[in-house]
Structure formats: structure tokens, C-alpha cells
Amino acid sequence: MTIPKEQASAASEAVLDKIAAIVGPNHVLTGAKEMQPHLKELRDRYHGKAAAIVLPGSTAEVSEVMKIAHKEKIPVVPQSGNTGLVGGQVPFDTGEEIVLSLKRLNQIRAIDTSSNTMTVEAGCILETIQTAAQDAGRLFPLSLGAEGSCMIGGNIATNAGGTAVLAYGNTRELTLGLEVVLADGRIWDGLRALRKDNTGYDLKDLFIGSEGTLGIVTAAIIKLFPLPRAKATALIAMPTPADALELLGMARDAVGPALTAFEFIPRIGLDFVINHAPAVRDPFNEDHPWYVLMEFSSGVEDSLDEIMETILAAGYEAGHISDAVPAKSEADSIAFWRIRMLMSEVQRHEGGSIKHDIAVPVAKVPQFIREATALVQELVPGCRPVPFGHLGDGNVHFNISQPVGADKQDFLAQWERVADAVHKLTLSMGGTISAEHGIGRMKRDLLAQTKSKVEMDMMRAVKKALDPKGILNPGKVL
Ligand SMILES: Cc1cc2nc3c(=O)[nH]c(=O)nc-3n(C[C@H](O)[C@H](O)[C@H](O)COP(=O)(O)OP(=O)(O)OC[C@H]3O[C@@H](n4cnc5c(N)ncnc54)[C@H](O)[C@@H]3O)c2cc1C
């Protein structure tokens, strides 16, 4: 897939000189070696070329760069932490685009503990924000496996989900205000810290999840929460995903909003972590088919450990739990979370992996796992499904590792065929083909197949209105 020719015009040396005059010559990278990290993504699935990597140091500089790009019709690919999983942040191979990296915009502008808000620039690393919130006695709950390198601008542009959506919502629900540079370089100052604001269309929500196709997020006001005073975590073994669903219901009935995580892991996933990550041991004495990492947390000093014990006993009694290991210390809790957070990373050691980021209504997750597993095993005999993820959100990362000993490329060549079958099943169950990773370039064609003409028309109209020359991340999403 390439950028439609009439939209693109390569950044000439003269244009790059003008850009260098704005951001400083050291912040326009054109050498092959220095550009390299920005031209491919973590999974090495998408590679591209670029005229330059441009690193502005302020919102004003982003604005000036965009004015030039707009005038000269130069396509721009916004990039933050480059951890996106659908290729949205990677340029195509035309070499005409400039990659606009936000990583120098990395200041925390303000923390307001009375309003429970933080004003952050787009290039702040998520983990830095979490730590700053904690230092101020607050919680910023967005949490995901890439938190050590993904940046809040990327989180906002992808409406990232993660492990705390169950209790706190996804990035959209954590964002109060935005500062955005538009395609023509104008700055929209929407940095409002309001919890209520019904004045016209919610423009902020348009940019959240737009994957760099409507504007460049340069700063945001995000919500903070009280730090939990009590927490209880357990790793729980069970016979089937249906048992996990029953346990989810029991936990919700018992603790309501104090249920802050409910993540599921299959045995094969735990095996991968034990085999490939240093210093991980199986917390159980025996193998079990499925595990759930369940966490309760509360802003008041609650006896959550006792409640956890009661629920575990009830789950055991009802036959939904085979074994459970409650965390006895913060170190135990960290060790359990480490297993969960390593699930994506360890799969690459097992050869090729065909990945899906789907969601179905929560009640249908067990049926989905059953049917999708049978489907892919029929399509690729010997393949090894590793479904894991955010059960409480109905979000299954239905990843499939290659058969043992198979040729990686032969296996990956079946991606489209397998994904087509998995996505058809997902849609037949009222689900979505992208729960949290977005569309990018990976699922662009699929989007048009899964949305109605009316929805596609509305999205194209919004794109046309905000980016009439089609210079913002062309060929992504739409
Ligand atoms: C190990 C691992 C675990 C992950 N777990 C999760 C998970 O649990 N939940 C989840 O939702 N995602 C997850 N992801 C995916 C990824 O981390 C998220 O999508 C993240 O939000 C991307 O942030 P980033 O800073 O890396 O953005 P990038 O990868 O740089 O960009 C992502 C997209 O946003 C656009 N963009 C970036 N910055 C801006 C900006 N400032 N303005 C406008 N557009 C911009 C890019 O053009 C691109 O389309 C995971 C990834 C990895 C590698």
C-alpha cells in the first residue's frame, strides 16, 4: 500500500532547510543510521523510508513545521514512543513522508492535586507520568506492557486501553483537555480541566483515537485519582474460561468498583513466560489450563485481603477455581503482574505469531475462545493459540504461535487467511476487529469492510474537513 500520488510531494532539500531553521539542524535527521529506529516498529512487521525525521521542541515549532508541510503538501507521520502495533507510526516506503517525532515535548507542565489533574506534553513517557502522579500522592491508572517507552501523545492518539480499563476506562475517559496542532499549523488550545462542559461538539473526542490522521496532539490534561490505600492481588487457576467468567461475576457482586483488574492467561502463555523470561517461576505446584490475575483496590483502608479470601473460597466451593495464590506481599503482586505484562513479549521466542486484538461482549468470551481455537486449528493443524488479555473488558488478544518446528515465513504467510476467519467469527458475535490497538495500516482495508457506508462517509467527511490536503498520516485508518 502506498500514499495516493496526487497527495504526496517529497520534502526537498530546500524545504528541509526551512524546517531545520525552525527546529534546529540537529533536530532534522536524514542519515540512514540515525533515522533507522524511527522507520520500523517493534515487531519488525512494518518498515518504511522517510525524507527526514523531524524533532520539534515545542508546540510553536510543531505549528511552524506543519505550516510548511501544509503549504508544500508534504505528508507527515506523527510518532511518539513507536510501540504501536498496527503500523500507524511507521512511514510507507516512498521516502516522501517526514516522520514528526514528539519525543522532545516531554515536560510535565503542571500537577493540580485539588482538581486531580496533570498537564503533560505529548512526548512524556507513560511510566514517567505514573511516577510523577505517585510522587504527588495520586494515581494515573493507564497501564500497559509498553509503559516504559510509549508516550501519552501516542496513548491518546490510539485511545490506549490496558489493564485498568475495567475500573477507570480507556484513555478517552482519562483525558479532560487537549492541545492539538491542526494540519494547516493552527494551534487548537483545548487544554480545559473541566469535568463537565456541554458547549457544542466534543472536538477532543474526535482527536482521541484518530491515530495521527486528524491533528497532532502536543499536550493534554489528564485525570488523576486517589492512590489506593488497600490492595489485594491473587493469581487464580481454573478449568475453563467459562469458570473465569463466573468468577468475574462473583467478584463484581462482592466488591463492585474495587475490582480493578481481571486479566486472563492460558497455560501455554505461562509456559512461554517461564521458558523465556529470566527468574520467573510457576507460582503453582501443578499445571492448570487457565489462570486469572485478579486485583481489588480501594481508596479507603479496607480489609480487601479478607474479602479476596472469601471470594476465593466461594469460587473454590462452586467448582470455578482449582487453586489460587493470593499475594502476601507487594513483591508477590509485582511478580504476578510481571507474568501478565510479559505475555506479548515472550511469544516472539516461539517463532511466528499471528495476532488479533478483538473484543466481543464479555459474556461471549468463553464461546469465542472455544470456537476460534477450533477454527484456527483446523486451518493450520498444530498451531498453538495463546489467547490472553482483558477478560473483564471482553478483549482477547487471540494470538497464535506457529506449530513447533514449522517454517516461520510459511506460517506467517497464512496471516490473512487466518485473520479473515477469526474476524468473521468475531463480527458474527457482535464484536470488533480492533479493541485497543487501532487500525493503522494493518487493518485499513478491514475497517471499510466492517463499518457501514454511513459510518465511512461520516469519517471521511471529518477527515476532509480537518485535513483537506490529506497530509496527516495518509494511508492510515481511512
Ligand atoms: C508490549 C506491548 C504491550 C502493549 N499493550 C497494550 C495494551 O494493553 N493496550 C493498548 O491499548 N495498547 C497496547 N500496546 C500498543 C501501544 O503501546 C499503544 O498503542 C500505545 O498507546 C502507543 O503509544 P506510542 O507512544 O508508542 O505511539 P506510537 O506507536 O508512536 O504511535 C501510535 C499511533 O499514534 C499516532 N501518534 C503518535 N503520537 C501522536 C501525537 N502526538 N499526535 C497525533 N498522533 C500521534 C501515530 O501516528 C500512530 O498512528 C502494547 C504495545 C506493546 C509493544
The ligand as a MOL file (V3000), in Angstrom:
LIG
                    3D

  0  0  0     0  0            999 V3000
M  V30 BEGIN CTAB
M  V30 COUNTS 53 58 0 0 0
M  V30 BEGIN ATOM
M  V30 1 C 4.4050 -4.9900 24.8370 0
M  V30 2 C 3.2760 -4.1170 24.3720 0
M  V30 3 C 2.0800 -4.1260 25.0740 0
M  V30 4 C 1.0280 -3.3180 24.6660 0
M  V30 5 N -0.1280 -3.3480 25.3930 0
M  V30 6 C -1.1460 -2.5570 25.0320 0
M  V30 7 C -2.3560 -2.5580 25.7940 0
M  V30 8 O -2.5080 -3.2900 26.7650 0
M  V30 9 N -3.3300 -1.7170 25.4020 0
M  V30 10 C -3.1930 -0.8870 24.3210 0
M  V30 11 O -4.1240 -0.1290 24.0210 0
M  V30 12 N -2.0740 -0.8780 23.5680 0
M  V30 13 C -1.0590 -1.6970 23.8980 0
M  V30 14 N 0.0840 -1.6950 23.1510 0
M  V30 15 C 0.1640 -0.8620 21.9310 0
M  V30 16 C 0.8470 0.5090 22.1280 0
M  V30 17 O 1.7130 0.5050 23.2040 0
M  V30 18 C -0.1950 1.5870 22.3240 0
M  V30 19 O -0.9560 1.7000 21.1520 0
M  V30 20 C 0.3820 2.9660 22.6920 0
M  V30 21 O -0.6960 3.7880 23.0650 0
M  V30 22 C 1.1500 3.6290 21.5550 0
M  V30 23 O 1.8690 4.7430 22.0720 0
M  V30 24 P 3.2050 5.2480 21.3760 0
M  V30 25 O 3.6550 6.4270 22.1160 0
M  V30 26 O 4.1750 4.1600 21.2380 0
M  V30 27 O 2.6350 5.6760 19.9520 0
M  V30 28 P 3.2540 5.4320 18.5050 0
M  V30 29 O 3.4690 3.9810 18.2900 0
M  V30 30 O 4.4010 6.3070 18.2630 0
M  V30 31 O 2.0380 5.9200 17.5880 0
M  V30 32 C 0.8160 5.2140 17.5550 0
M  V30 33 C -0.1680 5.9570 16.6300 0
M  V30 34 O -0.4720 7.2360 17.1600 0
M  V30 35 C -0.0500 8.2880 16.2660 0
M  V30 36 N 0.5570 9.3180 17.1090 0
M  V30 37 C 1.6040 9.1580 17.9610 0
M  V30 38 N 1.8200 10.2830 18.6320 0
M  V30 39 C 0.9180 11.1860 18.2110 0
M  V30 40 C 0.6310 12.5390 18.5390 0
M  V30 41 N 1.3160 13.1810 19.4700 0
M  V30 42 N -0.3870 13.1500 17.8860 0
M  V30 43 C -1.1030 12.5130 16.9470 0
M  V30 44 N -0.8770 11.2350 16.6000 0
M  V30 45 C 0.1090 10.5760 17.2300 0
M  V30 46 C 0.9200 7.6270 15.3020 0
M  V30 47 O 0.9250 8.2770 14.0480 0
M  V30 48 C 0.3560 6.2130 15.2290 0
M  V30 49 O -0.7110 6.1750 14.3180 0
M  V30 50 C 1.1570 -2.5070 23.5240 0
M  V30 51 C 2.3640 -2.4870 22.8070 0
M  V30 52 C 3.4070 -3.2930 23.2160 0
M  V30 53 C 4.6720 -3.2600 22.4390 0
M  V30 END ATOM
M  V30 BEGIN BOND
M  V30 1 1 1 2
M  V30 2 1 2 3
M  V30 3 2 2 52
M  V30 4 2 3 4
M  V30 5 1 4 5
M  V30 6 1 4 50
M  V30 7 2 5 6
M  V30 8 1 6 7
M  V30 9 1 6 13
M  V30 10 2 7 8
M  V30 11 1 7 9
M  V30 12 1 9 10
M  V30 13 2 10 11
M  V30 14 1 10 12
M  V30 15 2 12 13
M  V30 16 1 13 14
M  V30 17 1 14 15
M  V30 18 1 14 50
M  V30 19 1 15 16
M  V30 20 1 16 17
M  V30 21 1 16 18
M  V30 22 1 18 19
M  V30 23 1 18 20
M  V30 24 1 20 21
M  V30 25 1 20 22
M  V30 26 1 22 23
M  V30 27 1 23 24
M  V30 28 2 24 25
M  V30 29 1 24 26
M  V30 30 1 24 27
M  V30 31 1 27 28
M  V30 32 2 28 29
M  V30 33 1 28 30
M  V30 34 1 28 31
M  V30 35 1 31 32
M  V30 36 1 32 33
M  V30 37 1 33 34
M  V30 38 1 33 48
M  V30 39 1 34 35
M  V30 40 1 35 36
M  V30 41 1 35 46
M  V30 42 1 36 37
M  V30 43 1 36 45
M  V30 44 2 37 38
M  V30 45 1 38 39
M  V30 46 1 39 40
M  V30 47 2 39 45
M  V30 48 1 40 41
M  V30 49 2 40 42
M  V30 50 1 42 43
M  V30 51 2 43 44
M  V30 52 1 44 45
M  V30 53 1 46 47
M  V30 54 1 46 48
M  V30 55 1 48 49
M  V30 56 2 50 51
M  V30 57 1 51 52
M  V30 58 1 52 53
M  V30 END BOND
M  V30 END CTAB
M  END
